[in-house]
Amino acid sequence: MDLLQADSRGLSDPMAEMLENNGPEATFDWLIDILSQQRPALRSPNSKLLAYTGLSEALIWIENNIESPVTTHWGEGAALLGTPWGKIKEWLNSDKSKKIMALDTLYAYRLPAPNMAPFAQIAAPVLEDAPSIEEFEATLNTVLENGANPRMRQMVEAIMDRSLEILTPRERGVSVEDLPKLFLDPDLFQNSNEVLTRHEKVLSGIRESIKNIINGVKK
């Protein structure tokens, strides 16, 4: 397989092999070498894989390499890596790409839900150094007042609706340091079986629906 043309599914197995045999540091170097050569449309969704190295260097790379298209994966990866409020607030005062990533990161700190990716549900990242609700709302209102585009406005509204979920203290499901273990063996973690079983049922239902549509067209 040409890894430079691979999406996250295509990269998952070789990444797991790298983690198993060479550890997070070597996996990080291997992955950023691939990402740096991929076209932006692949690099953006694949960037989230960096979180599963569990390394602080991964967050630095994400921050320094965020670019269009700014898919939600950048922010989801940043949340998995435990980006604290202070850093998010810094991004909200930066360029458009970082602002969007910051908003996606905040939204990824909501409570786990079935429509999230399975590993995100199991990891259940938590906002560190969460501010008061007053500071939180004031900061988001400032984003709206400073030329927010429709994507930003939509995200601010979604974040405001989940503000209590995002700000209320709770424990993470999986620590940042254990994210490589989650990637390699999710069964080690509490509730993983329930989450993965539910996800597989959803996928099976989708596959069955597609099959029925195809069969209907053929008839």
C-alpha positions as CSV (number, residue, x, y, z in Angstrom):
1,M,0.0,0.0,0.0
2,D,1.2,3.5,-0.8
3,L,1.0,5.1,2.6
4,L,1.2,8.6,1.1
5,Q,-2.2,8.0,-0.4
6,A,-3.7,6.2,2.6
7,D,-6.5,7.5,4.8
8,S,-6.7,6.7,8.6
9,R,-8.0,3.2,8.0
10,G,-5.1,2.5,5.7
11,L,-2.6,3.8,8.2
12,S,-4.1,2.2,11.3
13,D,-2.6,-1.3,10.9
14,P,0.9,-0.2,10.0
15,M,0.7,2.4,12.8
16,A,-0.3,-0.3,15.3
17,E,2.6,-2.4,14.2
18,M,5.0,0.5,14.7
19,L,3.6,1.2,18.1
20,E,3.9,-2.4,19.1
21,N,7.4,-2.9,17.8
22,N,9.1,0.5,18.1
23,G,7.2,2.6,20.6
24,P,5.5,6.0,20.6
25,E,8.5,8.1,19.7
26,A,9.5,6.1,16.6
27,T,5.8,6.0,15.6
28,F,5.5,9.8,15.9
29,D,8.6,10.3,13.7
30,W,7.2,7.7,11.2
31,L,3.8,9.3,11.1
32,I,4.8,13.0,10.7
33,D,7.1,11.9,7.8
34,I,4.0,10.5,6.1
35,L,1.8,13.4,7.0
36,S,4.3,16.0,5.8
37,Q,4.2,14.4,2.3
38,Q,0.4,13.8,2.0
39,R,-1.9,16.2,0.2
40,P,-3.8,18.4,2.6
41,A,-7.1,16.6,2.0
42,L,-5.6,13.5,3.5
43,R,-3.3,15.1,6.1
44,S,-6.2,16.9,7.9
45,P,-8.2,13.8,8.8
46,N,-5.1,11.7,9.4
47,S,-3.7,14.3,11.8
48,K,-5.9,12.9,14.6
49,L,-3.8,9.7,14.6
50,L,-0.9,11.6,16.2
51,A,-2.9,11.8,19.4
52,Y,-2.5,8.0,19.8
53,T,1.2,8.4,20.3
54,G,0.4,10.1,23.6
55,L,3.3,12.5,23.2
56,S,3.4,16.2,23.9
57,E,5.4,16.6,20.7
58,A,2.2,15.5,18.8
59,L,0.3,18.6,20.1
60,I,3.2,20.8,19.1
61,W,3.2,19.4,15.6
62,I,-0.6,19.8,15.3
63,E,-0.4,23.4,16.5
64,N,2.5,24.2,14.1
65,N,1.0,22.4,11.1
66,I,-2.7,23.2,11.2
67,E,-3.9,24.1,7.7
68,S,-6.9,24.1,5.4
69,P,-9.0,22.1,5.1
70,V,-9.6,22.5,8.8
71,T,-11.6,19.4,9.5
72,T,-12.7,18.6,13.0
73,H,-9.9,16.0,13.3
74,W,-7.3,18.6,14.3
75,G,-9.4,19.7,17.3
76,E,-10.4,16.2,18.2
77,G,-6.7,15.1,18.3
78,A,-5.9,18.2,20.3
79,A,-8.6,17.3,22.9
80,L,-7.4,13.7,23.1
81,L,-3.9,15.2,23.9
82,G,-5.4,17.2,26.8
83,T,-5.0,20.7,25.4
84,P,-5.7,23.0,28.4
85,W,-7.9,26.1,28.4
86,G,-5.0,28.5,28.4
87,K,-3.7,27.1,25.1
88,I,-7.2,27.0,23.6
89,K,-7.7,30.7,24.6
90,E,-4.4,31.5,22.9
91,W,-5.6,29.8,19.7
92,L,-8.9,31.7,19.8
93,N,-6.8,34.9,19.6
94,S,-4.8,33.6,16.6
95,D,-5.4,33.1,12.9
96,K,-8.6,31.6,11.5
97,S,-7.3,28.1,11.2
98,K,-6.3,28.0,14.9
99,K,-9.6,29.6,15.9
100,I,-11.6,26.9,14.2
101,M,-9.3,24.2,15.7
102,A,-9.8,25.7,19.2
103,L,-13.6,25.6,18.8
104,D,-13.4,22.0,17.6
105,T,-11.2,21.1,20.6
106,L,-13.7,22.6,23.0
107,Y,-16.6,20.8,21.5
108,A,-14.6,17.5,21.7
109,Y,-14.6,18.0,25.5
110,R,-18.3,17.3,25.7
111,L,-19.5,14.2,27.4
112,P,-19.0,11.0,25.4
113,A,-21.9,10.3,23.0
114,P,-22.7,7.4,20.6
115,N,-22.2,9.7,17.6
116,M,-18.5,10.1,18.5
117,A,-15.7,7.9,17.3
118,P,-15.4,4.9,19.5
119,F,-11.9,5.7,20.8
120,A,-13.0,9.2,21.7
121,Q,-15.9,7.8,23.7
122,I,-13.5,5.5,25.6
123,A,-10.8,8.1,26.1
124,A,-13.4,10.7,27.2
125,P,-11.0,13.7,27.2
126,V,-11.5,16.5,29.8
127,L,-10.7,20.2,29.6
128,E,-7.8,21.0,31.9
129,D,-7.8,24.3,33.9
130,A,-11.4,24.9,32.9
131,P,-12.4,28.6,33.4
132,S,-15.5,30.0,35.1
133,I,-18.7,30.0,33.1
134,E,-18.4,33.8,32.9
135,E,-14.9,33.7,31.4
136,F,-15.9,30.9,29.1
137,E,-18.9,32.7,27.7
138,A,-17.1,36.1,27.5
139,T,-14.3,34.5,25.5
140,L,-16.7,32.8,23.1
141,N,-18.7,36.0,22.6
142,T,-15.4,37.8,21.7
143,V,-14.9,35.3,19.0
144,L,-18.4,36.1,17.6
145,E,-17.7,39.8,17.8
146,N,-14.4,39.6,15.8
147,G,-15.5,38.5,12.4
148,A,-16.5,34.9,13.0
149,N,-17.5,33.0,9.8
150,P,-20.6,30.7,9.7
151,R,-18.5,27.6,10.7
152,M,-17.3,29.4,13.8
153,R,-20.7,30.7,14.7
154,Q,-22.2,27.3,14.4
155,M,-19.5,25.8,16.6
156,V,-19.8,28.6,19.2
157,E,-23.5,27.9,19.4
158,A,-22.9,24.1,19.8
159,I,-20.3,24.7,22.5
160,M,-22.6,27.1,24.4
161,D,-25.3,24.4,24.4
162,R,-22.8,22.0,26.0
163,S,-21.0,24.4,28.3
164,L,-21.9,22.6,31.5
165,E,-20.7,19.3,30.0
166,I,-17.5,20.8,28.9
167,L,-16.7,22.8,32.2
168,T,-17.9,20.3,34.9
169,P,-14.9,18.5,36.4
170,R,-14.8,14.7,35.8
171,E,-12.1,12.1,35.3
172,R,-10.8,11.1,31.9
173,G,-11.6,7.7,30.6
174,V,-8.0,7.1,29.4
175,S,-4.9,9.2,30.3
176,V,-2.9,10.9,27.5
177,E,0.0,8.6,28.3
178,D,-2.2,5.5,27.8
179,L,-3.5,6.5,24.4
180,P,-1.1,4.2,22.6
181,K,-2.4,1.3,24.7
182,L,-6.0,2.3,23.8
183,F,-5.0,2.2,20.1
184,L,-3.4,-1.2,20.4
185,D,-5.8,-2.9,22.8
186,P,-9.0,-1.0,23.7
187,D,-10.3,-4.1,25.6
188,L,-8.0,-3.1,28.4
189,F,-10.3,-0.1,29.3
190,Q,-13.5,0.2,31.1
191,N,-16.7,0.3,29.0
192,S,-14.7,-0.3,25.8
193,N,-16.6,-3.5,25.0
194,E,-20.0,-1.7,25.2
195,V,-18.8,1.2,23.1
196,L,-17.2,-1.0,20.4
197,T,-20.2,-3.4,20.3
198,R,-22.6,-0.5,19.8
199,H,-20.4,1.0,17.1
200,E,-20.2,-2.3,15.2
201,K,-24.0,-2.6,15.4
202,V,-24.3,0.8,13.8
203,L,-21.8,0.0,11.1
204,S,-23.6,-3.3,10.4
205,G,-26.9,-1.5,10.0
206,I,-25.3,1.0,7.6
207,R,-23.8,-1.8,5.6
208,E,-27.1,-3.6,5.4
209,S,-28.9,-0.5,4.3
210,I,-26.4,0.1,1.5
211,K,-26.7,-3.5,0.5
212,N,-30.5,-3.2,0.3
213,I,-30.2,0.0,-1.7
214,I,-27.8,-1.6,-4.2
215,N,-30.0,-4.7,-4.5
216,G,-33.0,-2.5,-5.1
217,V,-31.2,-0.6,-7.8
218,K,-30.2,-3.9,-9.5
219,K,-33.8,-5.1,-9.6
